[in-house]
Amino acid sequence: MVDKVLRIATRQSPLALWQAQYVKQRLEACHPGLEVELVPMVTRGDVILDTPLAKVGGKGLFVKELEMALLEKRADIAVHSMKDVPVEFPEGLGLTTICEREDPRDAFVSNHYKSLDEMPAGSVVGTSSLRRQCQIAERRPDLVIRSLRGNVGTRLSKLDNGDYDAIILAVAGLKRLQLDERITSALPPEISLPAVGQGAVGIECRLDDIRTRELLAPLNHAETAVRVRAERAMNTRLEGGCQVPIGSYAELVEGELWLRALVGAPDGSQMVRGERRGKPDEAADLGVSLAEELLNNGARAILADVYKGEGPA
């Protein structure tokens, strides 16, 4: 019988609350008697909605306040969308658990067109992601791409109000919010390579909190963890952030890990792609190796241009 309360730091967006509730239910199912409380909070990423993320500090804006709650012991764990988790953690904190992945693909959402290819020249597509933007621009340079911020409901409202002809969202988010019917089509990785960790939920805690780590252990999904490890290792070597379009997607195919990645110029004018196949227990090495290949094949120049000479060596 576990009688101590476990506190989850979470953002207050509907999707973040869904993820926190999911973790709460899983923990309480695995540990009868455990009481799990949500500690909702507002992050800078939730407040600054009129500026593209790349210009105000990147996706880390969604996790900083949650990490402070962990460090100050106002919460025991923080639940994140893996695609929002930066490559580095504050001292004493770390990612200990990755839950089973939902569909990682991007969703094409439109009230008028069935696919990206069906849209007439000059149509307006909304996305907040440079990764999505560059891949759309490469495939359809005749479309107009406009920034789109806000939670899922806000973005759908802007589409419905006619501000955009189509928008690109994550399939996973729409499914979790029971908005499956809004998905016009799921974009295959060949058209839109997903973000690092897209569709996976990660749990961060204090590394010295052994009791909490033991409570979290049953929630870790080994296959998802291996896939995300490869994707994040690739991104870490690239020193990838929100300011540059990076896609990375790992699959386990017949026991073999297949990792694909890309680095692109924001306007889609340059795209460097690569892939690796290997053993699952070599996930991190595969990621680093693929990143090195991308850097040597042109990604270094793209990154240097984006970071104005401050990119990876």
C-alpha positions as YAML, in Angstrom:
chain: A
units: angstrom
residues:
- id: 1
  name: MET
  ca: [0.00, 0.00, 0.00]
- id: 2
  name: VAL
  ca: [1.45, 3.33, -1.07]
- id: 3
  name: ASP
  ca: [0.03, 6.26, 0.84]
- id: 4
  name: LYS
  ca: [2.13, 9.23, -0.24]
- id: 5
  name: VAL
  ca: [0.83, 11.72, -2.77]
- id: 6
  name: LEU
  ca: [2.64, 12.08, -6.11]
- id: 7
  name: ARG
  ca: [2.36, 15.52, -7.76]
- id: 8
  name: ILE
  ca: [2.46, 16.08, -11.53]
- id: 9
  name: ALA
  ca: [3.52, 19.47, -12.90]
- id: 10
  name: THR
  ca: [1.65, 20.15, -16.13]
- id: 11
  name: ARG
  ca: [0.77, 22.92, -18.52]
- id: 12
  name: GLN
  ca: [-2.89, 23.90, -18.62]
- id: 13
  name: SER
  ca: [-3.57, 23.39, -22.32]
- id: 14
  name: PRO
  ca: [-6.18, 20.70, -23.05]
- id: 15
  name: LEU
  ca: [-3.57, 18.43, -24.62]
- id: 16
  name: ALA
  ca: [-1.10, 18.83, -21.73]
- id: 17
  name: LEU
  ca: [-3.88, 18.07, -19.24]
- id: 18
  name: TRP
  ca: [-4.86, 14.98, -21.25]
- id: 19
  name: GLN
  ca: [-1.26, 13.75, -21.05]
- id: 20
  name: ALA
  ca: [-1.06, 14.43, -17.31]
- id: 21
  name: GLN
  ca: [-4.39, 12.65, -16.71]
- id: 22
  name: TYR
  ca: [-3.16, 9.71, -18.78]
- id: 23
  name: VAL
  ca: [-0.04, 9.40, -16.61]
- id: 24
  name: LYS
  ca: [-2.12, 9.82, -13.44]
- id: 25
  name: GLN
  ca: [-4.47, 7.00, -14.47]
- id: 26
  name: ARG
  ca: [-1.60, 4.71, -15.43]
- id: 27
  name: LEU
  ca: [0.21, 5.33, -12.14]
- id: 28
  name: GLU
  ca: [-2.91, 4.77, -10.04]
- id: 29
  name: ALA
  ca: [-3.68, 1.57, -11.97]
- id: 30
  name: CYS
  ca: [-0.14, 0.26, -11.43]
- id: 31
  name: HIS
  ca: [0.03, 1.30, -7.76]
- id: 32
  name: PRO
  ca: [-3.26, 0.84, -5.86]
- id: 33
  name: GLY
  ca: [-3.42, 3.29, -2.98]
- id: 34
  name: LEU
  ca: [-1.21, 5.88, -4.64]
- id: 35
  name: GLU
  ca: [-2.82, 9.31, -4.82]
- id: 36
  name: VAL
  ca: [-1.76, 11.42, -7.80]
- id: 37
  name: GLU
  ca: [-2.43, 15.17, -7.96]
- id: 38
  name: LEU
  ca: [-2.07, 17.56, -10.90]
- id: 39
  name: VAL
  ca: [-0.25, 20.84, -10.37]
- id: 40
  name: PRO
  ca: [-1.31, 22.94, -13.41]
- id: 41
  name: MET
  ca: [0.81, 25.96, -14.33]
- id: 42
  name: VAL
  ca: [1.21, 28.49, -17.12]
- id: 43
  name: THR
  ca: [4.48, 28.56, -19.07]
- id: 44
  name: ARG
  ca: [5.97, 31.38, -21.12]
- id: 45
  name: GLY
  ca: [5.25, 29.34, -24.25]
- id: 46
  name: ASP
  ca: [1.55, 29.47, -23.37]
- id: 47
  name: VAL
  ca: [1.59, 33.24, -22.84]
- id: 48
  name: ILE
  ca: [3.62, 34.44, -25.84]
- id: 49
  name: LEU
  ca: [1.30, 33.58, -28.71]
- id: 50
  name: ASP
  ca: [1.92, 36.41, -31.16]
- id: 51
  name: THR
  ca: [5.50, 35.49, -32.07]
- id: 52
  name: PRO
  ca: [6.94, 32.35, -33.73]
- id: 53
  name: LEU
  ca: [8.56, 30.06, -31.16]
- id: 54
  name: ALA
  ca: [11.89, 30.18, -32.96]
- id: 55
  name: LYS
  ca: [12.15, 33.89, -32.20]
- id: 56
  name: VAL
  ca: [11.32, 33.81, -28.49]
- id: 57
  name: GLY
  ca: [13.46, 30.96, -27.21]
- id: 58
  name: GLY
  ca: [12.13, 27.77, -28.76]
- id: 59
  name: LYS
  ca: [10.20, 24.85, -27.33]
- id: 60
  name: GLY
  ca: [12.06, 25.04, -24.01]
- id: 61
  name: LEU
  ca: [9.59, 27.79, -23.13]
- id: 62
  name: PHE
  ca: [7.04, 25.06, -22.49]
- id: 63
  name: VAL
  ca: [9.12, 23.19, -19.89]
- id: 64
  name: LYS
  ca: [11.13, 25.75, -17.86]
- id: 65
  name: GLU
  ca: [8.40, 26.51, -15.29]
- id: 66
  name: LEU
  ca: [7.65, 22.80, -14.89]
- id: 67
  name: GLU
  ca: [11.32, 22.08, -14.22]
- id: 68
  name: MET
  ca: [11.47, 24.86, -11.62]
- id: 69
  name: ALA
  ca: [8.55, 23.17, -9.82]
- id: 70
  name: LEU
  ca: [10.56, 19.94, -9.73]
- id: 71
  name: LEU
  ca: [13.74, 21.63, -8.49]
- id: 72
  name: GLU
  ca: [11.81, 23.49, -5.78]
- id: 73
  name: LYS
  ca: [9.99, 20.26, -4.84]
- id: 74
  name: ARG
  ca: [6.55, 21.72, -5.54]
- id: 75
  name: ALA
  ca: [6.02, 18.73, -7.86]
- id: 76
  name: ASP
  ca: [7.53, 15.25, -8.18]
- id: 77
  name: ILE
  ca: [7.27, 14.68, -11.93]
- id: 78
  name: ALA
  ca: [6.64, 16.73, -15.06]
- id: 79
  name: VAL
  ca: [4.82, 15.32, -18.08]
- id: 80
  name: HIS
  ca: [5.90, 16.56, -21.52]
- id: 81
  name: SER
  ca: [5.24, 16.05, -25.20]
- id: 82
  name: MET
  ca: [8.60, 14.58, -26.21]
- id: 83
  name: LYS
  ca: [8.83, 16.89, -29.22]
- id: 84
  name: ASP
  ca: [8.89, 19.86, -26.80]
- id: 85
  name: VAL
  ca: [11.70, 18.53, -24.61]
- id: 86
  name: PRO
  ca: [15.08, 20.29, -25.12]
- id: 87
  name: VAL
  ca: [18.23, 18.21, -25.54]
- id: 88
  name: GLU
  ca: [19.70, 19.33, -22.20]
- id: 89
  name: PHE
  ca: [18.26, 19.20, -18.67]
- id: 90
  name: PRO
  ca: [18.97, 21.27, -15.58]
- id: 91
  name: GLU
  ca: [21.41, 19.63, -13.18]
- id: 92
  name: GLY
  ca: [19.64, 17.02, -11.07]
- id: 93
  name: LEU
  ca: [16.75, 16.48, -13.49]
- id: 94
  name: GLY
  ca: [16.34, 13.97, -16.28]
- id: 95
  name: LEU
  ca: [13.97, 12.04, -18.48]
- id: 96
  name: THR
  ca: [13.38, 8.66, -16.85]
- id: 97
  name: THR
  ca: [10.26, 7.34, -18.58]
- id: 98
  name: ILE
  ca: [8.88, 7.39, -22.11]
- id: 99
  name: CYS
  ca: [5.33, 6.13, -22.55]
- id: 100
  name: GLU
  ca: [4.02, 4.20, -25.54]
- id: 101
  name: ARG
  ca: [3.92, 6.31, -28.69]
- id: 102
  name: GLU
  ca: [0.74, 7.40, -30.44]
- id: 103
  name: ASP
  ca: [0.69, 7.84, -34.25]
- id: 104
  name: PRO
  ca: [3.69, 10.17, -34.87]
- id: 105
  name: ARG
  ca: [2.62, 11.52, -38.26]
- id: 106
  name: ASP
  ca: [1.62, 15.06, -39.17]
- id: 107
  name: ALA
  ca: [-2.04, 15.67, -40.01]
- id: 108
  name: PHE
  ca: [-3.26, 17.66, -43.00]
- id: 109
  name: VAL
  ca: [-6.44, 19.43, -41.87]
- id: 110
  name: SER
  ca: [-8.66, 21.28, -44.33]
- id: 111
  name: ASN
  ca: [-12.34, 21.99, -44.83]
- id: 112
  name: HIS
  ca: [-11.96, 22.32, -48.60]
- id: 113
  name: TYR
  ca: [-9.12, 20.14, -49.90]
- id: 114
  name: LYS
  ca: [-8.37, 16.45, -49.50]
- id: 115
  name: SER
  ca: [-4.58, 16.69, -49.70]
- id: 116
  name: LEU
  ca: [-1.62, 19.02, -49.89]
- id: 117
  name: ASP
  ca: [-1.19, 18.21, -53.57]
- id: 118
  name: GLU
  ca: [-4.82, 19.12, -54.34]
- id: 119
  name: MET
  ca: [-4.48, 22.70, -53.08]
- id: 120
  name: PRO
  ca: [-4.40, 25.42, -55.77]
- id: 121
  name: ALA
  ca: [-1.39, 27.71, -56.07]
- id: 122
  name: GLY
  ca: [-1.56, 30.60, -53.62]
- id: 123
  name: SER
  ca: [-3.53, 28.67, -51.00]
- id: 124
  name: VAL
  ca: [-2.63, 29.52, -47.40]
- id: 125
  name: VAL
  ca: [-1.26, 26.80, -45.10]
- id: 126
  name: GLY
  ca: [-0.83, 27.43, -41.36]
- id: 127
  name: THR
  ca: [1.87, 25.88, -39.19]
- id: 128
  name: SER
  ca: [4.04, 27.00, -36.29]
- id: 129
  name: SER
  ca: [6.76, 24.49, -37.15]
- id: 130
  name: LEU
  ca: [9.80, 25.34, -39.28]
- id: 131
  name: ARG
  ca: [10.21, 21.59, -39.89]
- id: 132
  name: ARG
  ca: [6.75, 21.33, -41.40]
- id: 133
  name: GLN
  ca: [7.17, 24.65, -43.19]
- id: 134
  name: CYS
  ca: [10.36, 23.67, -45.02]
- id: 135
  name: GLN
  ca: [8.99, 20.31, -46.16]
- id: 136
  name: ILE
  ca: [5.77, 21.88, -47.46]
- id: 137
  name: ALA
  ca: [7.75, 24.64, -49.20]
- id: 138
  name: GLU
  ca: [9.99, 22.07, -50.87]
- id: 139
  name: ARG
  ca: [7.04, 20.04, -52.15]
- id: 140
  name: ARG
  ca: [4.71, 22.97, -52.93]
- id: 141
  name: PRO
  ca: [6.72, 26.21, -53.36]
- id: 142
  name: ASP
  ca: [3.59, 27.81, -54.85]
- id: 143
  name: LEU
  ca: [1.69, 27.74, -51.54]
- id: 144
  name: VAL
  ca: [1.66, 30.56, -48.96]
- id: 145
  name: ILE
  ca: [2.82, 29.41, -45.52]
- id: 146
  name: ARG
  ca: [1.78, 31.50, -42.50]
- id: 147
  name: SER
  ca: [2.68, 31.10, -38.84]
- id: 148
  name: LEU
  ca: [0.01, 29.55, -36.61]
- id: 149
  name: ARG
  ca: [0.24, 29.51, -32.80]
- id: 150
  name: GLY
  ca: [-2.12, 28.62, -29.97]
- id: 151
  name: ASN
  ca: [-3.54, 25.37, -28.64]
- id: 152
  name: VAL
  ca: [-5.24, 22.83, -30.91]
- id: 153
  name: GLY
  ca: [-8.72, 24.32, -30.46]
- id: 154
  name: THR
  ca: [-7.49, 27.83, -31.25]
- id: 155
  name: ARG
  ca: [-5.76, 26.65, -34.41]
- id: 156
  name: LEU
  ca: [-8.84, 24.77, -35.61]
- id: 157
  name: SER
  ca: [-10.98, 27.87, -34.98]
- id: 158
  name: LYS
  ca: [-8.66, 29.96, -37.15]
- id: 159
  name: LEU
  ca: [-9.02, 27.39, -39.93]
- id: 160
  name: ASP
  ca: [-12.80, 27.35, -39.55]
- id: 161
  name: ASN
  ca: [-12.90, 31.17, -39.62]
- id: 162
  name: GLY
  ca: [-11.26, 31.12, -43.04]
- id: 163
  name: ASP
  ca: [-7.86, 32.51, -41.99]
- id: 164
  name: TYR
  ca: [-6.19, 29.47, -43.59]
- id: 165
  name: ASP
  ca: [-7.08, 27.04, -46.37]
- id: 166
  name: ALA
  ca: [-5.38, 24.20, -44.48]
- id: 167
  name: ILE
  ca: [-3.32, 23.71, -41.32]
- id: 168
  name: ILE
  ca: [-0.82, 21.07, -40.26]
- id: 169
  name: LEU
  ca: [-1.15, 19.55, -36.77]
- id: 170
  name: ALA
  ca: [0.07, 16.38, -35.07]
- id: 171
  name: VAL
  ca: [-2.12, 13.31, -35.57]
- id: 172
  name: ALA
  ca: [-1.39, 12.29, -31.95]
- id: 173
  name: GLY
  ca: [-2.76, 15.49, -30.47]
- id: 174
  name: LEU
  ca: [-5.97, 15.34, -32.47]
- id: 175
  name: LYS
  ca: [-6.52, 11.69, -31.54]
- id: 176
  name: ARG
  ca: [-5.90, 12.33, -27.84]
- id: 177
  name: LEU
  ca: [-8.39, 15.18, -27.84]
- id: 178
  name: GLN
  ca: [-10.91, 12.93, -29.65]
- id: 179
  name: LEU
  ca: [-10.79, 15.14, -32.73]
- id: 180
  name: ASP
  ca: [-9.97, 12.30, -35.14]
- id: 181
  name: GLU
  ca: [-12.72, 13.45, -37.49]
- id: 182
  name: ARG
  ca: [-10.81, 16.68, -38.18]
- id: 183
  name: ILE
  ca: [-7.91, 14.74, -39.75]
- id: 184
  name: THR
  ca: [-8.35, 15.10, -43.50]
- id: 185
  name: SER
  ca: [-5.31, 12.90, -44.14]
- id: 186
  name: ALA
  ca: [-2.21, 11.74, -42.28]
- id: 187
  name: LEU
  ca: [0.98, 12.77, -44.08]
- id: 188
  name: PRO
  ca: [3.39, 9.85, -44.57]
- id: 189
  name: PRO
  ca: [6.98, 10.38, -43.35]
- id: 190
  name: GLU
  ca: [8.08, 10.54, -47.00]
- id: 191
  name: ILE
  ca: [6.10, 13.79, -47.36]
- id: 192
  name: SER
  ca: [6.50, 15.21, -43.84]
- id: 193
  name: LEU
  ca: [9.14, 13.62, -41.64]
- id: 194
  name: PRO
  ca: [7.93, 13.94, -38.03]
- id: 195
  name: ALA
  ca: [9.60, 15.91, -35.26]
- id: 196
  name: VAL
  ca: [12.00, 14.25, -32.84]
- id: 197
  name: GLY
  ca: [9.85, 12.32, -30.34]
- id: 198
  name: GLN
  ca: [6.54, 13.33, -31.93]
- id: 199
  name: GLY
  ca: [3.61, 11.36, -30.53]
- id: 200
  name: ALA
  ca: [5.46, 10.22, -27.40]
- id: 201
  name: VAL
  ca: [4.90, 11.40, -23.83]
- id: 202
  name: GLY
  ca: [7.95, 11.72, -21.59]
- id: 203
  name: ILE
  ca: [8.20, 11.99, -17.81]
- id: 204
  name: GLU
  ca: [10.91, 14.05, -16.11]
- id: 205
  name: CYS
  ca: [11.83, 13.85, -12.43]
- id: 206
  name: ARG
  ca: [14.61, 14.48, -9.94]
- id: 207
  name: LEU
  ca: [17.28, 11.88, -10.64]
- id: 208
  name: ASP
  ca: [17.95, 11.28, -6.93]
- id: 209
  name: ASP
  ca: [14.26, 10.56, -6.21]
- id: 210
  name: ILE
  ca: [14.51, 6.77, -6.21]
- id: 211
  name: ARG
  ca: [10.96, 6.17, -4.96]
- id: 212
  name: THR
  ca: [9.42, 8.19, -7.78]
- id: 213
  name: ARG
  ca: [11.65, 6.50, -10.36]
- id: 214
  name: GLU
  ca: [10.47, 3.11, -9.11]
- id: 215
  name: LEU
  ca: [6.83, 4.19, -9.35]
- id: 216
  name: LEU
  ca: [7.40, 5.36, -12.93]
- id: 217
  name: ALA
  ca: [9.22, 2.22, -14.11]
- id: 218
  name: PRO
  ca: [6.10, 0.28, -15.26]
- id: 219
  name: LEU
  ca: [5.07, 3.17, -17.54]
- id: 220
  name: ASN
  ca: [8.25, 3.03, -19.63]
- id: 221
  name: HIS
  ca: [7.63, 1.53, -23.09]
- id: 222
  name: ALA
  ca: [10.85, -0.12, -24.24]
- id: 223
  name: GLU
  ca: [10.21, 0.04, -28.01]
- id: 224
  name: THR
  ca: [9.20, 3.71, -27.92]
- id: 225
  name: ALA
  ca: [12.18, 4.52, -25.68]
- id: 226
  name: VAL
  ca: [14.61, 2.98, -28.18]
- id: 227
  name: ARG
  ca: [13.09, 4.84, -31.11]
- id: 228
  name: VAL
  ca: [13.09, 8.18, -29.31]
- id: 229
  name: ARG
  ca: [16.63, 7.59, -28.04]
- id: 230
  name: ALA
  ca: [17.89, 7.33, -31.62]
- id: 231
  name: GLU
  ca: [15.98, 10.43, -32.71]
- id: 232
  name: ARG
  ca: [17.18, 12.50, -29.77]
- id: 233
  name: ALA
  ca: [20.81, 11.37, -30.13]
- id: 234
  name: MET
  ca: [20.73, 12.59, -33.72]
- id: 235
  name: ASN
  ca: [19.22, 15.91, -32.67]
- id: 236
  name: THR
  ca: [21.65, 16.35, -29.78]
- id: 237
  name: ARG
  ca: [24.65, 15.92, -32.07]
- id: 238
  name: LEU
  ca: [23.17, 18.52, -34.42]
- id: 239
  name: GLU
  ca: [22.53, 20.78, -31.40]
- id: 240
  name: GLY
  ca: [19.09, 21.11, -32.90]
- id: 241
  name: GLY
  ca: [16.60, 23.59, -31.55]
- id: 242
  name: CYS
  ca: [13.39, 25.27, -32.60]
- id: 243
  name: GLN
  ca: [15.25, 27.74, -34.82]
- id: 244
  name: VAL
  ca: [16.15, 25.21, -37.50]
- id: 245
  name: PRO
  ca: [14.04, 22.66, -39.40]
- id: 246
  name: ILE
  ca: [15.07, 19.18, -38.24]
- id: 247
  name: GLY
  ca: [13.03, 16.02, -38.69]
- id: 248
  name: SER
  ca: [13.90, 12.61, -37.30]
- id: 249
  name: TYR
  ca: [11.91, 9.42, -37.22]
- id: 250
  name: ALA
  ca: [12.90, 5.92, -36.06]
- id: 251
  name: GLU
  ca: [10.96, 2.71, -36.62]
- id: 252
  name: LEU
  ca: [11.56, -0.87, -35.56]
- id: 253
  name: VAL
  ca: [11.17, -3.05, -38.65]
- id: 254
  name: GLU
  ca: [11.56, -6.83, -38.18]
- id: 255
  name: GLY
  ca: [13.81, -6.27, -35.18]
- id: 256
  name: GLU
  ca: [15.98, -3.68, -36.92]
- id: 257
  name: LEU
  ca: [16.05, 0.02, -36.09]
- id: 258
  name: TRP
  ca: [15.49, 2.26, -39.13]
- id: 259
  name: LEU
  ca: [16.30, 5.91, -38.52]
- id: 260
  name: ARG
  ca: [15.56, 8.70, -41.01]
- id: 261
  name: ALA
  ca: [16.45, 12.37, -40.59]
- id: 262
  name: LEU
  ca: [16.57, 15.68, -42.43]
- id: 263
  name: VAL
  ca: [17.91, 19.18, -41.97]
- id: 264
  name: GLY
  ca: [16.46, 21.90, -44.17]
- id: 265
  name: ALA
  ca: [16.73, 25.58, -44.88]
- id: 266
  name: PRO
  ca: [13.62, 27.31, -43.48]
- id: 267
  name: ASP
  ca: [12.38, 28.23, -46.98]
- id: 268
  name: GLY
  ca: [12.75, 24.66, -48.28]
- id: 269
  name: SER
  ca: [15.45, 25.68, -50.80]
- id: 270
  name: GLN
  ca: [17.94, 23.19, -49.36]
- id: 271
  name: MET
  ca: [17.27, 19.81, -47.82]
- id: 272
  name: VAL
  ca: [19.80, 17.28, -46.54]
- id: 273
  name: ARG
  ca: [18.43, 13.80, -45.89]
- id: 274
  name: GLY
  ca: [19.92, 10.55, -44.64]
- id: 275
  name: GLU
  ca: [19.07, 7.23, -43.01]
- id: 276
  name: ARG
  ca: [20.64, 4.45, -40.99]
- id: 277
  name: ARG
  ca: [19.71, 0.88, -40.10]
- id: 278
  name: GLY
  ca: [21.14, -1.07, -37.18]
- id: 279
  name: LYS
  ca: [20.54, -2.93, -33.94]
- id: 280
  name: PRO
  ca: [18.15, -1.43, -31.38]
- id: 281
  name: ASP
  ca: [20.85, -1.46, -28.70]
- id: 282
  name: GLU
  ca: [22.94, 0.81, -30.94]
- id: 283
  name: ALA
  ca: [20.21, 3.49, -31.02]
- id: 284
  name: ALA
  ca: [22.31, 6.37, -29.70]
- id: 285
  name: ASP
  ca: [25.31, 5.51, -31.88]
- id: 286
  name: LEU
  ca: [23.07, 5.32, -34.96]
- id: 287
  name: GLY
  ca: [21.71, 8.76, -34.17]
- id: 288
  name: VAL
  ca: [25.15, 10.33, -33.76]
- id: 289
  name: SER
  ca: [26.47, 8.61, -36.89]
- id: 290
  name: LEU
  ca: [23.53, 9.84, -38.98]
- id: 291
  name: ALA
  ca: [23.96, 13.37, -37.64]
- id: 292
  name: GLU
  ca: [27.64, 13.33, -38.65]
- id: 293
  name: GLU
  ca: [26.65, 12.26, -42.15]
- id: 294
  name: LEU
  ca: [24.08, 15.05, -42.43]
- id: 295
  name: LEU
  ca: [26.60, 17.63, -41.19]
- id: 296
  name: ASN
  ca: [29.17, 16.51, -43.76]
- id: 297
  name: ASN
  ca: [26.59, 16.48, -46.57]
- id: 298
  name: GLY
  ca: [25.54, 20.10, -46.18]
- id: 299
  name: ALA
  ca: [23.69, 20.39, -42.88]
- id: 300
  name: ARG
  ca: [26.67, 22.12, -41.25]
- id: 301
  name: ALA
  ca: [26.36, 25.02, -43.69]
- id: 302
  name: ILE
  ca: [22.59, 25.25, -43.22]
- id: 303
  name: LEU
  ca: [22.95, 25.24, -39.41]
- id: 304
  name: ALA
  ca: [25.78, 27.77, -39.49]
- id: 305
  name: ASP
  ca: [23.65, 30.10, -41.59]
- id: 306
  name: VAL
  ca: [20.65, 29.74, -39.28]
- id: 307
  name: TYR
  ca: [22.73, 30.14, -36.12]
- id: 308
  name: LYS
  ca: [24.98, 32.77, -37.73]
- id: 309
  name: GLY
  ca: [28.14, 30.81, -37.13]
- id: 310
  name: GLU
  ca: [27.13, 29.48, -33.70]
- id: 311
  name: GLY
  ca: [26.04, 26.05, -34.91]
- id: 312
  name: PRO
  ca: [27.66, 22.70, -34.08]
- id: 313
  name: ALA
  ca: [31.28, 22.01, -35.00]
...
